Amino acid sequence: RSMSATAKRQKVVSEAREFLFSSESVNEGHPDKIADQVSDSVLDACLKEDPFSKVACETATKDNMVMIFGEITTKAKIDYEAVVRKAAEEIGFIHEDVGLNCHTCKVLVNIEEQSPDIGQGVHGMGTKKPEEIGAGDQGHMFGYASDETPELMPLTHVLATQLGARLTEVRKSGA
């Protein structure tokens, strides 16, 4: 009796006991890290003035330019360009030699109010109970605890994080 192609694949997968698992750590100065920190700064500025702000802010950066865009509904009066420049300065981007000058970089802002359709779906425009509120189109992450390290994190993650921290230390100290 022959096995179907699906059954053969399942058998191969179930017999496989080894796999390659890798991890990455994004360091200060990497465009992904800058983008996260700028978007976080926009969120913080909105929530500081209006704790009920609805913020979906994305950031992109390249060649001495930072762009923020998305949908924000808030009563706060935010100078988004100033928030972007301050975040970049706090990261250490104060001169073109480091890839971005917070004082002279181009800052593009394209922020609109959250669409009513998204608001209704995510938070019900104030009609949903807290336990019914969704998180919009957030990404999916996975993780697990492991006894490979004292931190209970996978060894690949710990090593990537330690290596990244050392690279940041060397970059900042000039060593």
Secondary structure, DSSP 8 states (H G I E B T S, - for coil): ----HHHHHHHHHHH------------TTSHHHHHHHHHHHHHHHHHHH-TT-EEEEEEEE-SSEEEEEEEEE-S----HHHHHHHHHHHHT-EEGGGTEETTTSEEEEEEE---HHHHHHHTGGGTS-GGG----S---------TTSTTSS-HHHHHHHHHHHHHHHHHHHT-
